Amino acid sequence: MGGAVRDFALGNQDVNDYDFVVRNVSAKKLSSFLKKHGLVNLVGRHFGVFKFVPTPVARGRRGQKLSWEAFDIALPRTEHSLGTSGGYKDFEIQSNPKLPIELDLSRRDFTINALAWDLGKNELVDLFDGLKDLKKKIIRTVGQPKIRFAEDYSRMLRAVRFACQLDFEIDKPTWQFIKKNINLINKTKNNDRVVPYETIAKELLKAFYFNPVKALDLFDASNIIKETMPELLKMKKCIQPKNWHTEGDVWRHTRLCLSLMNSAKFKKRFGAEKPGAQLIMGVLAHDLGKPYTIQTPKKDKVDRIRYYNHDTVGAELFSKICKRLKLSSPPHYGIDCDQTAWLIKNHLVDVQIKEMKNTTVEKYFLNPGVPGNDLIKLLYLDAQGTIPPSGRPDMGTFNILMKRIKEIKKLPRKKTQKITPPILNGHEIIKKFKLKPGPRIGELLDALREQQLTGKIKTKIQAAQFLKNYLAKKK
């Protein structure tokens, strides 16, 4: 049913999300049968949907059990609206073993998801021209958009997400309804959201993950950004100095940076693996603070267009957006709000790379506790997306940074460690020099670490002598 049939029709052989509908069998008999062959969990009293994990019947070469994903096995279902709130929970869903498959399919959201494969007859069931829409690369509702979306307003977000995921277009009636009614995703009933933020977060992050630029364009054109992340809209028409940014305003710069994640240059440098949602959202909001901090010569009497503290302000704004929309909630696609804000806050960290200590380079780019690799990619995209009058991005600062990181990585370390271990830790320093715990120990550790990373100190004896001299100078 649905997604698995759609993906097979699109030529995707790596399908692991299977939904089955079983007719003419009671829920009791179906449950009894499934329990003989695996683990079963009935979802809801009237849904007639079983989560089924079959018992492995084969073993690998070393005797380990093969793993199976859970399957959804359902009885045909009918839905009866309890109102027009647009919330899926406001529908009474009842299973009916004798319900024709045609009625079950008629309640699906889009034609491309209303496909089924009859295992008994070994034939495709396509009542709403879903196969034609797949070939035309069209997202279209089953029946009238007004009816389908009134059943569940989140389907409007889902339509846009599928357009991004499959690189399809949304048919005109479906698109027109979305543009006119997308504000309904923020509707409330009895002080509760009809469309939970968790649902919005899932569709939003998946859309940006699959196609960042198309997601930005469709979310903007449909007013989804206005309804979910209106803070971003100020990037439009936020001017930038032309001696650095001939690509245009902050919005266009951001869009260009997002597009570069799919460039051959980016893939050659960082590999073909798809960038994660956290990096994508970091790129999306890295200059969010600019329109909130902009100063111009005419208005503010500054020497040129400036955006003082836009990195910090942007990080704070995005942190609020992330927590408001619960962007950390979706399984597999959820992001860490604090770490993404950290990327935004530090997207200018390489400006002082020539004067930067090795310990600082290590802190931002080689510390397992922070997303250093994503920060490197963000810095690269920001530089590549900044087009001066020459038309050639200035990669000088970025190249110096990469050289510094490469030099630090060459320092000796244990095979199990990603970065060079400290020669002495805080406890050892306290014990050896009979000092009390406090800020002074951190100062000594930083000073010693810098000497170690520059290659001037390689042994514990050298480290102890350095600290002895350091303490003597501080007296």
TORKEKE-512861 format. One record per residue (C-alpha): residue number from 1; x, y, z. Coordinates in steps of 0.001 Angstrom, whole numbers, plus 524288, in hexadecimal, padded with zeros to 5 digits. Last residue first. Layout:
N
(site NUM,(X,Y,Z))
...
# end
This chain:
475
(site 475,(8D5B0,88A0B,8A029))
(site 474,(8D0FD,887FF,89230))
(site 473,(8DEB9,88606,88CBA))
(site 472,(8E147,87B05,8966A))
(site 471,(8D488,87480,892CD))
(site 470,(8D84F,87412,88474))
(site 469,(8E5F4,86F03,88789))
(site 468,(8E055,863B5,88F78))
(site 467,(8D5E5,8618A,88530))
(site 466,(8E030,86044,87A80))
(site 465,(8E86E,8571A,882C7))
(site 464,(8DCB2,84E4D,8856E))
(site 463,(8D92A,84DDA,8770B))
(site 462,(8E722,84A98,872FB))
(site 461,(8E743,83F52,87CAF))
(site 460,(8D9C0,83AE7,877FF))
(site 459,(8DEC3,83A0D,86A0B))
(site 458,(8DC48,8408E,85CDD))
(site 457,(8DCE5,84F3A,85F05))
(site 456,(8E040,858F5,8543F))
(site 455,(8D7B3,85203,84A34))
(site 454,(8CE6E,85D74,8482C))
(site 453,(8C365,8552B,84DAE))
(site 452,(8CB04,8523F,85A19))
(site 451,(8CE8C,86069,85CCA))
(site 450,(8C056,86463,85AFB))
(site 449,(8BBE4,8597B,863FA))
(site 448,(8C527,85DDB,86EBB))
(site 447,(8BFD6,86BB9,86E9C))
(site 446,(8B1D6,866D9,86E51))
(site 445,(8B421,85D2F,87975))
(site 444,(8BADB,8678A,881A4))
(site 443,(8AF9A,87123,87FE4))
(site 442,(8A5CB,86681,8833D))
(site 441,(8AD56,8638A,88FB4))
(site 440,(8ACFB,8720D,8934B))
(site 439,(89E37,8721D,89238))
(site 438,(89D17,8696C,89E48))
(site 437,(8A1C4,85CFE,8A4F4))
(site 436,(8AC92,85F67,8AF03))
(site 435,(8BAE2,85D9E,8ABAC))
(site 434,(8C4E6,85405,8B0DC))
(site 433,(8CD7B,85501,8A4B1))
(site 432,(8CD53,84687,8A138))
(site 431,(8BFFD,84362,8A6F9))
(site 430,(8B8B3,84ECE,8A0FB))
(site 429,(8BF7D,84CD8,893D1))
(site 428,(8BC46,83E4B,893A8))
(site 427,(8AE17,840E5,89710))
(site 426,(8ACDB,84AEB,88C3B))
(site 425,(8B20D,84201,8818F))
(site 424,(8BFD5,840CB,87C5A))
(site 423,(8C46A,83D4C,86E9C))
(site 422,(8B6F8,8404E,868FA))
(site 421,(8B223,83636,85F0A))
(site 420,(8B3E0,8397F,8508E))
(site 419,(8A6C9,838D7,849B2))
(site 418,(89EB5,82DC6,843DA))
(site 417,(8A328,823E3,84DF2))
(site 416,(8A29C,81513,84C6D))
(site 415,(8AF02,81483,84462))
(site 414,(8B671,81C0D,84EC4))
(site 413,(8BB7E,82961,84AF5))
(site 412,(8C75E,82F7D,844A0))
(site 411,(8C580,83CFD,83E63))
(site 410,(8C195,83C48,83012))
(site 409,(8B3B8,84083,8333F))
(site 408,(8B8F0,84D9D,837ED))
(site 407,(8BF74,85018,82AD2))
(site 406,(8B325,84C81,82342))
(site 405,(8AAFF,855C8,82B8B))
(site 404,(8B478,860DF,828BE))
(site 403,(8B43B,85E12,81A2B))
(site 402,(8A560,85DB0,81A3F))
(site 401,(8A4EF,86AEF,820EF))
(site 400,(8AE7E,870E7,81740))
(site 399,(8A5ED,86BDE,80C1B))
(site 398,(899D7,871FD,81238))
(site 397,(8A06E,87F22,81390))
(site 396,(8A4FB,87F12,80568))
(site 395,(8982E,87A39,7FF7A))
(site 394,(89467,8872D,7F94F))
(site 393,(8890A,88437,7F035))
(site 392,(88BC7,8874F,7E1DE))
(site 391,(88214,89033,7DADE))
(site 390,(88C03,89B4D,7DAE0))
(site 389,(8818A,8A445,7E07F))
(site 388,(8811B,89BE9,7ECF5))
(site 387,(87855,88FD1,7EE2D))
(site 386,(875DA,88A96,7FBD6))
(site 385,(86F53,87D4C,7FA01))
(site 384,(87C47,8761A,7F96E))
(site 383,(88088,87C6E,80634))
(site 382,(873B9,87948,80D17))
(site 381,(873F4,86B79,807AE))
(site 380,(881CE,8691E,80C9F))
(site 379,(87EFF,86EE7,81A00))
(site 378,(872D7,86666,81B1C))
(site 377,(87A82,85A4C,81746))
(site 376,(884E2,85CFA,8219A))
(site 375,(87A32,85F6C,82BA0))
(site 374,(873E3,8526B,8281C))
(site 373,(880C5,84B8C,82A8F))
(site 372,(8824D,8526E,837AB))
(site 371,(87507,84E34,83CEC))
(site 370,(8792D,84FE9,84B3D))
(site 369,(87CA1,8466C,8563B))
(site 368,(8862A,83E8E,84DFA))
(site 367,(88F51,84A7C,84DA8))
(site 366,(896EA,84B12,8410B))
(site 365,(8912D,8571F,83A65))
(site 364,(88DC0,8616C,8446C))
(site 363,(89661,85E01,85003))
(site 362,(8A16D,858BC,8478D))
(site 361,(8A27D,86585,84029))
(site 360,(8A23D,86CA2,84D34))
(site 359,(8ACEE,863EA,852C3))
(site 358,(8B4E6,86676,84693))
(site 357,(8B46F,874F0,84966))
(site 356,(8AD8B,87DED,83FCF))
(site 355,(8B50D,88991,83A81))
(site 354,(8B467,88557,82C3E))
(site 353,(8A6D0,87F7C,82E38))
(site 352,(8A0BC,88C57,8327C))
(site 351,(89555,88BD3,828E4))
(site 350,(89400,87D1C,82B21))
(site 349,(88A2A,87EB1,83634))
(site 348,(88026,88587,82DA1))
(site 347,(87670,87A2D,82D46))
(site 346,(877BA,878C6,83BF9))
(site 345,(86A60,87D48,840A4))
(site 344,(8637C,8764A,83586))
(site 343,(86A43,86963,83834))
(site 342,(86798,86AC0,846D3))
(site 341,(85929,86D2D,843D3))
(site 340,(8593A,86013,83CDE))
(site 339,(85FC9,859E0,848A9))
(site 338,(855DC,85F9A,85221))
(site 337,(84A0B,85BBB,849F8))
(site 336,(84EA9,84DB5,847EC))
(site 335,(847C7,84948,83B96))
(site 334,(83CCD,83FB1,838EC))
(site 333,(83D51,83831,82C09))
(site 332,(83EAE,82A02,8306C))
(site 331,(83334,82AE8,839F6))
(site 330,(82CB1,8385B,839EA))
(site 329,(82D5B,83FC9,846FD))
(site 328,(83940,848C2,84664))
(site 327,(8323F,85269,83D9A))
(site 326,(8287B,8553B,8485C))
(site 325,(822B6,860A2,840B3))
(site 324,(82452,869F3,84C32))
(site 323,(8315E,863F6,85024))
(site 322,(83734,86594,842AD))
(site 321,(83190,8731E,8409D))
(site 320,(836C3,877EF,84DC1))
(site 319,(84437,8722E,84B0C))
(site 318,(843BC,8785F,83D99))
(site 317,(84214,885E1,84353))
(site 316,(84D12,883EF,84D34))
(site 315,(8565B,87EE6,842D9))
(site 314,(85303,88A38,839DA))
(site 313,(855BA,8941C,844A9))
(site 312,(862F4,88DE0,8477E))
(site 311,(8672B,88D88,83938))
(site 310,(8614E,89ADE,8366A))
(site 309,(86A04,8A0A2,840F0))
(site 308,(86C62,8AD23,83909))
(site 307,(86658,8AC97,82B82))
(site 306,(86D46,8B71B,8239D))
(site 305,(86B10,8BEB4,8172D))
(site 304,(87661,8C837,815E0))
(site 303,(87D5E,8D306,81D6E))
(site 302,(87264,8D42D,8276B))
(site 301,(869D7,8E06F,82856))
(site 300,(85DCB,8D88D,82CA0))
(site 299,(853BA,8DBF5,8223E))
(site 298,(85BF3,8DFC2,8167A))
(site 297,(867D1,8D776,81993))
(site 296,(85F53,8CB70,81C11))
(site 295,(85D72,8C2CD,82817))
(site 294,(85756,8B553,8279F))
(site 293,(854F9,8AE27,83472))
(site 292,(847A7,8A7B4,832D1))
(site 291,(8490E,8A629,82417))
(site 290,(85620,89F41,82647))
(site 289,(85209,895D9,83120))
(site 288,(84CBC,88B71,82808))
(site 287,(85A0B,88A77,8218A))
(site 286,(85CC6,87C58,82575))
(site 285,(84E47,878ED,82544))
(site 284,(84CF2,87061,81935))
(site 283,(85B03,86BAC,81A53))
(site 282,(858AB,86703,82834))
(site 281,(84BD8,860E2,823F9))
(site 280,(852FD,8593C,81978))
(site 279,(85DED,8555B,822CA))
(site 278,(85420,84FE5,82C8E))
(site 277,(84C06,84936,82200))
(site 276,(857A2,84104,81DD3))
(site 275,(85F73,842CA,81160))
(site 274,(85DF5,83769,807B8))
(site 273,(869FF,82EE4,806B2))
(site 272,(8713A,83151,7F9E8))
(site 271,(87E0E,8352F,80055))
(site 270,(882FD,841A2,806B3))
(site 269,(88C26,8478A,7FC92))
(site 268,(886FD,84124,7F045))
(site 267,(878F4,84254,7F4E1))
(site 266,(87A79,850F5,7F754))
(site 265,(880F8,85337,7EA40))
(site 264,(876C4,84B44,7E2E8))
(site 263,(86C08,853DA,7E87B))
(site 262,(86072,84EC9,7F05F))
(site 261,(86428,85613,7FCB8))
(site 260,(8663C,861EB,7F3F5))
(site 259,(85788,863DB,7F2D1))
(site 258,(85644,866FB,8014D))
(site 257,(8610F,87135,80061))
(site 256,(85A4E,87761,7F4A6))
(site 255,(84D67,8781F,7FBFB))
(site 254,(85429,87EA6,80777))
(site 253,(85AA4,888B4,7FE9F))
(site 252,(84DAE,88B3F,7F7F9))
(site 251,(846F4,88D7F,80511))
(site 250,(85217,89612,80A07))
(site 249,(8511B,89F2D,7FE54))
(site 248,(85813,89D97,7F161))
(site 247,(86245,894CD,7EB1D))
(site 246,(86B76,8A07E,7E9D3))
(site 245,(86EE3,89E89,7F815))
(site 244,(87C88,8A317,7FBCB))
(site 243,(87EA3,8B053,7F53F))
(site 242,(86FE1,8B0D7,7F3EC))
(site 241,(86DE5,8B2DB,80282))
(site 240,(8617D,8AB89,8068F))
(site 239,(8534D,8AFDB,80658))
(site 238,(8486D,8A98C,80E35))
(site 237,(83E4B,8A8F5,80353))
(site 236,(839C6,89BA1,80809))
(site 235,(840E8,89768,81468))
(site 234,(83543,89CDB,81BF5))
(site 233,(82D93,890F2,81773))
(site 232,(83557,887F8,82059))
(site 231,(82EA0,88CA3,82CC7))
(site 230,(821BA,887BD,82727))
(site 229,(825AA,879B0,82A49))
(site 228,(81915,871B2,82ADB))
(site 227,(80D94,878F9,824DC))
(site 226,(81578,88271,81C75))
(site 225,(81E9B,8776B,818A4))
(site 224,(812D9,86F68,8144B))
(site 223,(80E83,87AED,80BFF))
(site 222,(80CBE,87231,7FFF6))
(site 221,(816EF,87989,7F7FE))
(site 220,(8208E,879BE,80364))
(site 219,(81F42,86B7D,80716))
(site 218,(82001,86819,7F8B4))
(site 217,(82C89,86FC1,7F660))
(site 216,(8335B,86B9C,802F0))
(site 215,(82F7F,85D68,800FB))
(site 214,(83429,85DCD,7F2E6))
(site 213,(8413C,862F3,7F78A))
(site 212,(842F4,85926,8029A))
(site 211,(83E9B,84CEE,7FB29))
(site 210,(83DB6,8403B,802E5))
(site 209,(841F4,84586,81013))
(site 208,(83A37,85216,80EC4))
(site 207,(82D94,84A8E,80C5A))
(site 206,(83099,840BD,81732))
(site 205,(8331E,84BBE,820D0))
(site 204,(82657,852A7,81DDF))
(site 203,(81DEA,8466A,81DAC))
(site 202,(82302,8417A,82ABA))
(site 201,(82301,84ECB,83144))
(site 200,(814F6,8517E,82D33))
(site 199,(810C9,84478,832F4))
(site 198,(817EE,84729,83FBE))
(site 197,(811F1,854BD,84000))
(site 196,(804AD,84E53,84119))
(site 195,(7FA75,85112,83696))
(site 194,(7ED7D,853E6,83D4B))
(site 193,(7F4BB,85B49,847EC))
(site 192,(7EDE9,85AD7,854FB))
(site 191,(7E71C,86666,85B6A))
(site 190,(7D9CA,85FE4,859D9))
(site 189,(7DC6B,85F3C,84B50))
(site 188,(7E7E3,8663D,84529))
(site 187,(7EB31,869B4,83727))
(site 186,(7F992,86B73,833D8))
(site 185,(7F93A,861EF,82861))
(site 184,(7ED61,869B0,823AF))
(site 183,(7F666,87499,81EF1))
(site 182,(7F957,86BE0,8133E))
(site 181,(7EBE5,86EF7,80DB4))
(site 180,(7ED93,87769,8019E))
(site 179,(7FAD9,87243,7FD7C))
(site 178,(7F70B,86427,8003F))
(site 177,(7EA57,86540,7F8B0))
(site 176,(7F15A,86AD7,7ECDD))
(site 175,(7FB7B,85FFE,7ED3A))
(site 174,(7F170,85507,7ED59))
(site 173,(7E9A4,85B5A,7E260))
(site 172,(7F639,85DB0,7DA55))
(site 171,(7FCFF,85092,7DB8F))
(site 170,(808CA,85011,7E499))
(site 169,(8159C,84DA2,7DD6A))
(site 168,(81E90,84234,7E03F))
(site 167,(82C96,841A4,7E52F))
(site 166,(8294E,83522,7ECA2))
(site 165,(82D30,83A06,7FA1D))
(site 164,(82A9B,84857,7F745))
(site 163,(81D17,8465E,7F149))
(site 162,(81A76,83C44,7FBE5))
(site 161,(81D7C,84685,80649))
(site 160,(8148E,85058,7FFB8))
(site 159,(80943,846BD,7FFBF))
(site 158,(80C56,842E0,80DD2))
(site 157,(80B52,850EC,81242))
(site 156,(7FDBB,851B7,80C61))
(site 155,(7FAB7,84459,81239))
(site 154,(7FCCC,84A84,81F95))
(site 153,(7EF3F,85063,81E1F))
(site 152,(7E8CE,8431E,82006))
(site 151,(7DAE2,84029,81BE4))
(site 150,(7D92A,84DE6,8169E))
(site 149,(7E4D7,84B11,80DEA))
(site 148,(7DE27,83FE7,806D8))
(site 147,(7D10D,846D5,8057A))
(site 146,(7D642,853D1,80082))
(site 145,(7E032,84CF9,7F7DB))
(site 144,(7D531,84632,7F071))
(site 143,(7D6FF,837DA,7ED55))
(site 142,(7E366,8307E,7F099))
(site 141,(7ECC4,83BE1,7F13C))
(site 140,(7F6EF,83E78,7E6CC))
(site 139,(805DE,83E82,7E735))
(site 138,(80AD3,83D90,7D928))
(site 137,(816F1,8376E,7D35C))
(site 136,(80FFE,834BC,7C667))
(site 135,(813D4,82668,7C74A))
(site 134,(80FFF,825F1,7D595))
(site 133,(80350,82D01,7D258))
(site 132,(8002D,822C4,7C837))
(site 131,(802AC,81801,7D227))
(site 130,(7F9C6,81EAF,7DBF6))
(site 129,(7EE9D,81EBE,7D252))
(site 128,(7E451,81E77,7DD24))
(site 127,(7DFFB,81044,7DD41))
(site 126,(7ED44,809D5,7DC1F))
(site 125,(7ED24,7FBB7,7E0EF))
(site 124,(7F90B,7F4ED,7DB3E))
(site 123,(7F896,7E66F,7D89B))
(site 122,(7FD09,7D98C,7DE75))
(site 121,(7EF05,7D4BA,7E028))
(site 120,(7F14A,7D028,7EE16))
(site 119,(7FC1C,7D9D7,7F13A))
(site 118,(7F3C5,7E550,7ECD7))
(site 117,(7FD54,7F0A2,7EC1F))
(site 116,(7F84B,7FDA3,7F0DE))
(site 115,(7F96C,80BC4,7EC7F))
(site 114,(7F2E6,816E1,7F3D4))
(site 113,(7FFD9,81D27,7F7A7))
(site 112,(80273,822A8,7EA0C))
(site 111,(7F467,82784,7E9DB))
(site 110,(7F660,82F92,7F611))
(site 109,(7F016,82F5D,80394))
(site 108,(7E9E7,821F2,804C8))
(site 107,(7DB6F,8209D,8086A))
(site 106,(7D7C0,81B32,7FAFA))
(site 105,(7E145,80FEF,7FCBD))
(site 104,(7D905,809C5,8077D))
(site 103,(7CCAD,80B96,7FF9D))
(site 102,(7D293,804C8,7F3C1))
(site 101,(7D7BC,7F9CF,7FC5A))
(site 100,(7C9B3,7F5B1,7FE84))
(site 99,(7C5FD,7F525,80CFE))
(site 98,(7C3D7,7E72E,8118D))
(site 97,(7CDC1,7E76D,81CAB))
(site 96,(7C87B,7F479,821C3))
(site 95,(7D16C,7FCC1,82A2C))
(site 94,(7CCAA,8092A,83073))
(site 93,(7D2E0,8168D,830A1))
(site 92,(7CB91,82185,83750))
(site 91,(7D1E4,82DF8,832C6))
(site 90,(7D575,83990,83B43))
(site 89,(7E308,833F7,83DC7))
(site 88,(7E682,8376B,82FCD))
(site 87,(7E4F7,845BB,832DC))
(site 86,(7DF22,84E83,82883))
(site 85,(7D4D6,853ED,831C2))
(site 84,(7C995,8503A,828EB))
(site 83,(7C1A3,847D3,83227))
(site 82,(7C08D,839CF,836E5))
(site 81,(7C3C9,834EA,82959))
(site 80,(7C124,826A1,826CB))
(site 79,(7CC04,81E22,821B1))
(site 78,(7CB81,81069,81C33))
(site 77,(7D5FD,8060B,81D06))
(site 76,(7DA24,7F9A2,81621))
(site 75,(7E10C,7F0BF,81FE9))
(site 74,(7EF17,7F3F9,82277))
(site 73,(7FCC0,7EE4D,8228A))
(site 72,(80760,7F84D,8252B))
(site 71,(81493,7F186,824A5))
(site 70,(81F58,7F2AA,82ECD))
(site 69,(82D4B,7F1A0,829D3))
(site 68,(83459,7E4B7,82A27))
(site 67,(841C2,7E0DF,82F39))
(site 66,(848A4,7D422,82BA2))
(site 65,(84CC6,7CC17,8373D))
(site 64,(85B52,7C9FF,8392F))
(site 63,(860BC,7BC7A,8368C))
(site 62,(86DC5,7C093,830ED))
(site 61,(869A6,7BEBC,822D4))
(site 60,(85CB4,7C582,824F5))
(site 59,(8505F,7BF11,829EB))
(site 58,(8434B,7BCA0,823C4))
(site 57,(8352B,7BC22,8281B))
(site 56,(834F5,7C903,82F65))
(site 55,(8282E,7CAB0,836E9))
(site 54,(81FBB,7D4C2,8302C))
(site 53,(81DE7,7E259,83604))
(site 52,(80FC6,7E6A4,83489))
(site 51,(80999,7F39B,83808))
(site 50,(7FB37,7F0A9,83644))
(site 49,(7F126,7FA54,8315D))
(site 48,(7E29A,7F7E3,8338F))
(site 47,(7E0AE,8061E,836E8))
(site 46,(7D566,803E3,8404A))
(site 45,(7DC83,80187,84D14))
(site 44,(7E925,8081E,849A7))
(site 43,(7F5C5,80209,844AA))
(site 42,(7F5AA,7F356,846F3))
(site 41,(80351,7EE38,849E5))
(site 40,(80868,7E167,844AB))
(site 39,(81562,7DA49,84611))
(site 38,(8182A,7CEF7,83CFC))
(site 37,(812EA,7C36C,8355F))
(site 36,(808C3,7BD12,83E1E))
(site 35,(8048D,7CA7F,842E2))
(site 34,(80135,7CE19,834D5))
(site 33,(7F702,7C378,833A3))
(site 32,(7F020,7C6DB,8405F))
(site 31,(7F00E,7D552,83CED))
(site 30,(7EA13,7D29D,82FA6))
(site 29,(7DFDC,7C9D5,835AB))
(site 28,(7DBFD,7D410,83FBE))
(site 27,(7DC29,7DF53,83600))
(site 26,(7D2D1,7D7CE,82D4A))
(site 25,(7D730,7D375,81FD2))
(site 24,(7D028,7D730,8134B))
(site 23,(7DA7E,7E10B,80F3F))
(site 22,(7E8D4,7E2D8,812F5))
(site 21,(7EF60,7EFF1,81073))
(site 20,(7FE3F,7F033,81094))
(site 19,(807DC,7FB59,812B8))
(site 18,(8165B,7F990,80FCD))
(site 17,(8212F,80329,812ED))
(site 16,(82E2A,7FCC8,80F70))
(site 15,(82F5F,7FFF2,800F4))
(site 14,(83CCA,7FF47,7FA89))
(site 13,(8382E,7FBF0,7ECCE))
(site 12,(834AC,809DB,7E94A))
(site 11,(8302E,809A8,7DB31))
(site 10,(825B2,81409,7DC70))
(site 9,(81B33,8097F,7DBFD))
(site 8,(8221C,802BE,7E751))
(site 7,(821B7,80F7F,7EEEA))
(site 6,(81330,8115E,7EC8D))
(site 5,(8101E,80345,7F03F))
(site 4,(817CF,804D5,7FCEB))
(site 3,(811BE,8120C,7FFC8))
(site 2,(8038B,80E46,7FE7E))
(site 1,(80000,80000,80000))
# end
